[in-house]
Amino acid sequence: MQNTPVASLVGEEYEVEVGPVAHGGHCIARTEAGRVLFVRHALPGEKVIARVTEGEETSRFLRADAITILDASKDRVEAPCPFAGPGKCGGCDWQHAKPGAQRRLKGEVIAEQLLRLAGLTPEEAGWDGTVMPAEGDKLPQGEVPQWRTRVQYAIDPEGHAGLRKHRSHEVEVIDHCMIAATGVSELGVEKRTWEGMASVEAIAASGSGDRQVILTPKPGGRLPLVELDKPVSVLRVDEKDGGVHRVHGRAFVRERADERTYRVGNGGFWQVHPKAAQTLMLAVMQGLTPRKGESALDLYCGVGLFAGAIADRVGDQGAVLGIESGKRAVEDARHNLAAYPRVRIEQGKVESVLPRTGITDVDLIVLDPPRAGAGKQTVNHLAGLGARRIAYVACDPAALARDLAYFADRGYKVRTLRAFDLFPMTHHVECVAILEPVKKDV
């Protein structure tokens, strides 16, 4: 018996009223037949023609682009970037929205995720509902913050540099990325051809003049002679083991935060917005209020940003343990914090390493997990350590809300929550939640 093929709905068009914003850079709409559409390039309250980009007759929902705006929102602007729009670059989600509207939309997403996944209103989370712009990001209409200090260019079959289209491997060739930091744009990656390369990542450290490119060759691809418009270090990704190796120049860049220089090697993690590391460090320290002599955990610690800030504040009698899975990041963290004998950095996954430490109590915890969040197992372990305060740094509001619900089950409530727009023009947003134990009635 043959299975009847399911009809694709890609290319179908619907006239719809656009509903609320949803997590992921789109808004929700429904066709007259009640079918759910996730519509990009639209804004709440608009009437649009939406063309389906993904989905079949049996799909629970369809993905679509707003290709014609019939009734525009007052928050709509002409996208300043020529590569933004339906079928083009997938990097920016909100080029068509005023900056203030972008922040309101992100706030609505955070509020919806908190309520749906953690059962918290903004008031219960100690949050005033605002998403704060980074210092210097409030610009006149039509100007775009040049904040992205790291840009990974995809390379098309002809060797031209571009960016991926939304949910696609296709490359939108570009001659300039408007949100790229000046130090990235000055390299001129887009002006050259990169035959044999799969991707070229450009990094311009905000804490120094260091610039770096990381080349990922296609299978069998030969490394080109790299001649860019500014001095630059060159690294390559090994196609066999995925490791990053130095070709020439420094294997690291130098970043600054909390009046300290951090070495970040082999393209390792550092916040992309030039103000992000300092902004988040201050939010965490203001929330935790470390005291002299306290003990602390810095989980998913990267190159040691929060561990260093805490170590400064707890002093010689305090102690900090950082845990990080990346081998090079651990080497960098140990180098960066070598002046603090009471700081220890362990390599491995948090859920594996933490139980082996034998730690049964701690004063402070900061965790900055990957996009998927910390998860129930890790949250349960942390809640059992009796910390007086926990700082949770999150780049995904859904993962944050899920983990806050797990913390609530284990006796921790949110004291304050702050949100920062450290990824302008995109749907991404950074949050810092400060938790403390629920006081038990005597």
C-alpha positions in Angstrom: 0.0 0.0 0.0 1.5 3.3 -1.1 1.6 6.4 1.2 -0.2 9.4 -0.3 2.3 12.2 -0.6 1.7 15.2 1.6 1.1 18.4 -0.3 3.6 21.2 0.3 2.2 24.6 1.1 5.4 26.5 0.3 4.5 29.5 -1.9 0.9 29.7 -0.8 -0.2 33.2 0.1 -2.6 34.3 2.8 -4.0 37.7 3.7 -3.8 37.8 7.5 -4.1 40.1 10.6 -0.8 39.9 12.5 -1.1 39.0 16.1 1.4 39.1 19.0 5.1 38.7 18.8 6.5 35.2 19.5 9.9 33.9 20.7 12.2 33.5 17.6 11.8 36.8 15.7 8.4 36.4 14.2 4.7 37.2 14.9 1.7 34.8 15.1 -1.1 35.0 12.6 -4.0 32.7 11.6 -5.5 32.1 8.2 -9.3 32.2 7.8 -9.3 28.4 8.1 -7.5 28.7 11.5 -4.1 27.6 10.4 -1.3 29.1 12.5 1.4 31.1 10.7 4.8 32.2 12.2 5.3 35.4 10.1 8.7 37.1 9.8 9.1 40.7 8.6 5.8 41.7 10.2 4.7 43.6 13.3 1.8 43.1 15.7 -1.4 44.7 14.4 -0.5 44.8 10.8 -2.5 43.4 7.9 -0.1 41.7 5.4 0.1 39.2 2.6 2.1 36.3 4.0 3.8 33.8 1.7 4.6 30.3 3.1 8.3 29.4 3.3 8.0 26.1 5.2 5.2 23.7 5.9 2.8 21.0 4.5 -0.9 20.2 4.7 -0.3 18.2 7.9 2.1 20.7 9.6 1.0 22.0 13.0 2.1 25.5 11.9 3.5 27.1 8.8 6.4 29.5 8.5 5.9 32.6 6.3 7.3 35.9 5.2 5.2 39.1 5.0 5.8 40.1 1.4 3.2 42.9 1.1 2.2 45.3 3.9 -1.4 46.3 3.5 -1.8 48.2 6.8 1.5 49.1 8.4 2.2 49.5 12.1 3.3 53.0 13.4 6.4 51.1 14.6 7.4 50.1 11.1 10.4 51.8 9.3 12.1 51.1 6.0 14.8 48.5 6.7 18.1 50.4 6.6 20.0 47.4 5.4 19.6 46.5 1.7 20.1 42.8 2.5 17.3 42.6 5.1 13.9 41.4 4.0 12.0 38.3 2.8 14.3 35.7 1.2 17.4 37.7 2.1 19.9 37.6 5.0 18.6 35.8 8.1 20.9 37.6 10.6 18.6 40.5 11.6 14.9 39.9 12.6 13.8 43.5 13.3 15.4 45.8 10.8 11.9 46.9 9.9 11.0 48.1 13.5 11.9 51.3 15.3 14.6 50.7 17.9 12.2 51.4 20.8 9.7 49.0 19.3 12.4 46.3 19.0 13.0 46.5 22.7 9.3 46.5 23.5 8.9 43.4 21.4 11.7 41.7 23.2 10.1 42.7 26.5 6.8 41.1 25.5 8.6 37.9 24.6 10.3 37.7 28.0 7.0 38.4 29.8 5.2 35.7 27.8 7.9 33.1 28.4 8.1 33.9 32.1 4.3 33.6 32.5 3.9 30.5 30.4 6.9 28.5 31.6 7.6 29.8 35.1 4.1 31.1 36.1 5.7 34.6 36.9 4.4 38.0 36.1 7.0 40.8 35.7 6.1 42.1 39.2 6.7 38.6 40.7 10.1 38.5 38.9 11.1 41.9 40.2 11.3 43.2 36.7 9.9 46.6 35.5 9.2 45.2 32.0 11.9 47.3 30.2 14.7 46.1 28.0 17.6 48.5 28.4 19.7 49.5 25.4 23.5 49.3 25.8 25.4 52.5 26.3 25.8 54.4 23.0 23.2 52.3 21.1 20.5 55.0 21.2 21.0 56.5 17.7 18.9 58.7 15.3 16.4 56.9 13.1 18.0 55.2 10.2 21.4 54.8 11.9 22.3 51.3 13.1 24.5 50.4 16.1 27.8 48.8 14.8 28.0 46.3 17.6 28.9 42.9 16.2 32.6 42.4 17.0 32.5 38.9 15.6 31.0 38.0 12.2 31.0 34.6 10.7 30.8 34.9 6.9 29.5 32.0 4.9 31.3 31.5 1.5 29.2 30.7 -1.6 30.4 28.3 -4.4 32.1 31.1 -6.2 34.1 32.2 -3.2 32.1 35.3 -2.3 31.5 36.2 1.3 27.9 36.6 2.7 25.5 35.6 5.4 23.1 32.7 5.6 19.5 33.2 4.7 16.9 32.4 7.4 16.8 28.7 8.2 18.8 27.9 5.1 22.3 26.9 3.9 22.0 29.4 1.0 24.3 32.4 1.1 23.2 36.0 0.7 26.3 37.6 -0.8 26.9 41.1 0.8 29.3 43.9 0.4 28.8 45.2 4.0 27.1 44.2 7.2 25.6 47.2 8.9 25.7 45.8 12.4 29.4 44.8 12.1 31.7 46.7 14.4 34.1 49.1 12.6 37.0 46.9 13.4 35.4 44.0 11.5 34.3 46.1 8.5 37.8 47.6 8.2 39.2 44.2 7.4 37.4 44.1 4.0 36.4 40.4 4.1 33.5 41.0 1.7 35.8 42.6 -1.0 37.8 39.4 -1.6 37.1 35.9 -2.9 37.7 32.9 -0.7 38.0 29.9 -2.9 38.1 26.6 -1.1 36.7 28.1 2.1 33.5 27.2 3.8 33.5 30.1 6.2 35.6 33.1 7.4 35.0 34.4 10.9 36.3 37.9 11.5 36.9 39.1 15.1 37.8 42.7 16.2 38.4 42.8 19.9 36.7 45.7 21.6 39.3 45.7 24.5 42.3 46.2 22.2 43.3 46.7 18.6 43.6 42.9 18.1 42.0 41.5 14.9 41.7 37.9 13.9 40.2 35.8 11.1 39.4 32.1 11.5 39.3 30.1 8.2 37.3 26.9 7.8 38.3 25.2 4.6 36.0 23.0 2.6 37.1 19.3 2.5 40.4 19.3 0.6 40.4 23.1 0.4 43.8 24.8 0.5 44.4 27.8 2.7 44.6 31.1 0.8 47.2 33.8 1.2 45.3 36.2 3.5 45.8 39.8 2.6 43.3 42.1 4.3 43.0 45.9 4.7 44.3 45.8 8.3 46.9 43.7 10.2 45.3 40.5 11.3 46.1 37.2 12.9 45.1 34.1 11.0 43.8 30.8 12.4 42.3 27.8 10.7 39.8 25.1 11.7 41.2 21.5 11.2 38.7 19.5 9.0 39.7 16.3 10.8 39.4 17.2 14.5 37.6 20.6 14.4 40.4 22.1 16.4 41.5 25.7 15.8 45.2 26.2 14.9 47.3 29.3 14.5 48.6 30.1 11.0 50.3 33.3 11.9 50.0 36.1 14.4 48.6 35.7 17.9 46.4 32.7 18.7 44.3 35.0 21.0 42.7 38.5 21.2 42.7 40.7 24.3 39.5 41.9 25.7 38.8 44.3 28.7 36.2 44.3 31.5 36.2 45.4 35.1 39.6 47.1 34.6 41.2 43.8 33.7 42.5 42.3 30.5 41.3 38.9 29.4 43.0 36.6 26.9 40.5 34.9 24.6 42.1 32.2 22.5 41.3 30.4 19.3 38.0 32.2 18.7 36.7 31.3 22.1 33.6 32.8 23.7 33.4 36.4 24.6 30.3 38.6 24.5 29.8 40.0 21.0 28.6 43.5 21.8 31.5 45.7 22.9 29.6 46.9 26.0 28.1 43.5 26.9 30.8 42.0 29.2 31.0 45.1 31.4 27.2 45.5 31.4 26.6 41.9 32.5 29.5 41.9 34.9 28.1 44.9 36.7 24.5 43.5 36.8 25.8 40.3 38.3 28.0 42.0 40.9 25.2 44.5 41.9 22.8 41.5 42.3 25.1 39.2 44.2 26.7 41.9 46.4 29.8 39.7 47.2 31.3 40.1 50.7 34.8 39.6 51.9 35.6 36.0 52.7 32.7 34.4 50.8 32.9 31.4 48.6 31.5 31.3 45.1 30.9 29.1 42.0 31.2 30.5 38.4 29.6 27.9 36.2 30.1 27.8 32.4 32.8 30.3 33.3 34.4 30.7 29.9 37.7 32.7 30.2 36.8 33.8 33.7 34.9 37.1 33.4 32.6 36.6 36.4 35.2 34.6 38.4 37.6 37.5 38.2 35.1 40.1 39.3 34.0 38.0 42.2 37.6 37.2 43.3 38.3 40.9 43.4 35.4 41.4 45.8 35.6 38.4 48.1 39.3 39.1 48.8 42.2 36.9 49.9 40.0 35.0 52.4 37.3 34.2 49.8 37.4 31.4 47.3 36.0 30.9 43.7 35.6 27.7 41.7 35.0 28.0 38.0 33.9 25.2 35.8 34.1 25.3 32.0 34.0 22.5 29.4 36.2 24.1 26.7 39.9 23.1 27.0 41.3 26.3 25.5 38.9 28.5 27.5 40.1 26.8 30.7 43.7 27.5 29.8 42.8 31.1 29.2 40.8 31.4 32.4 43.8 30.0 34.4 46.1 32.5 32.7 43.7 35.4 33.2 43.2 34.7 36.9 46.7 33.5 37.7 47.1 36.4 40.2 44.3 35.0 42.4 45.6 32.0 44.4 42.1 31.4 45.8 40.6 30.9 42.3 40.4 27.4 40.8 39.3 26.5 37.3 38.1 22.9 36.5 37.5 21.6 33.0 34.5 19.5 32.2 30.7 19.6 32.0 29.1 21.3 35.0 26.8 18.3 35.6 29.8 16.0 35.7 32.4 18.1 37.5 30.3 19.7 40.2 29.3 16.5 42.0 32.9 15.4 42.0 34.1 18.5 43.8 32.5 17.4 47.1 31.2 21.0 47.6 28.2 20.9 49.9 27.6 24.6 50.6 28.6 27.9 49.0 27.7 31.5 49.5 27.2 32.7 45.9 26.6 31.1 42.5 26.8 32.7 39.0 25.8 30.6 36.0 25.9 31.6 32.3 24.7 28.4 30.6 24.5 27.8 26.8 21.3 28.6 25.0 19.6 25.4 26.1 19.9 26.4 29.8 21.2 24.6 32.8 18.5 21.9 33.1 16.7 20.3 36.0 19.5 18.1 37.2 22.0 20.9 37.5 19.4 23.3 39.0 18.5 20.7 41.7 22.1 20.3 42.6 22.7 24.0 42.8 19.6 24.6 44.9 21.0 22.1 47.4 24.1 24.1 48.1 22.3 26.8 50.1 23.7 29.9 48.3 22.4 33.1 49.7 22.2 34.5 46.2 22.4 33.1 42.6 22.9 35.1 39.5 21.6 33.5 36.3 22.8 35.1 33.0 20.6 34.0 30.1 20.7 34.6 26.4 17.4 32.7 25.8 14.2 33.7 27.8 12.6 30.3 27.3 15.5 28.4 28.8 15.7 31.0 31.6 12.0 30.6 32.4 12.2 26.8 32.5 15.1 26.9 34.8 13.5 29.5 37.1 10.5 27.1 37.5 12.9 24.4 38.5 14.6 26.7 41.0 11.1 27.6 42.4 10.4 24.0 43.0 13.6 23.8 45.1 12.9 26.8 47.2 14.4 29.7 45.3 12.5 32.8 44.2 13.5 35.6 41.7 14.6 38.7 43.6 15.2 40.9 40.5 15.4 40.5 36.8 17.0 42.9 34.3 17.0 42.7 30.5 19.5 44.2 28.1 19.3 44.7 24.4 22.8 43.6 23.5 21.8 42.2 20.1 20.1 45.2 18.3 18.2 44.4 15.1 17.9 40.7 16.1 15.4 38.9 18.3 18.1 38.0 20.8 18.1 39.5 24.3 20.2 39.0 27.4 18.7 38.7 30.9 20.2 38.6 34.4 18.1 37.1 37.1 19.1 37.3 40.8 17.6 34.5 43.0 17.5 34.0 46.7 16.0 31.3 49.0 12.4 31.7 50.1 12.2 32.6 53.7 10.5 29.9 55.6 8.0 30.7 58.3 9.2 29.8 61.7 
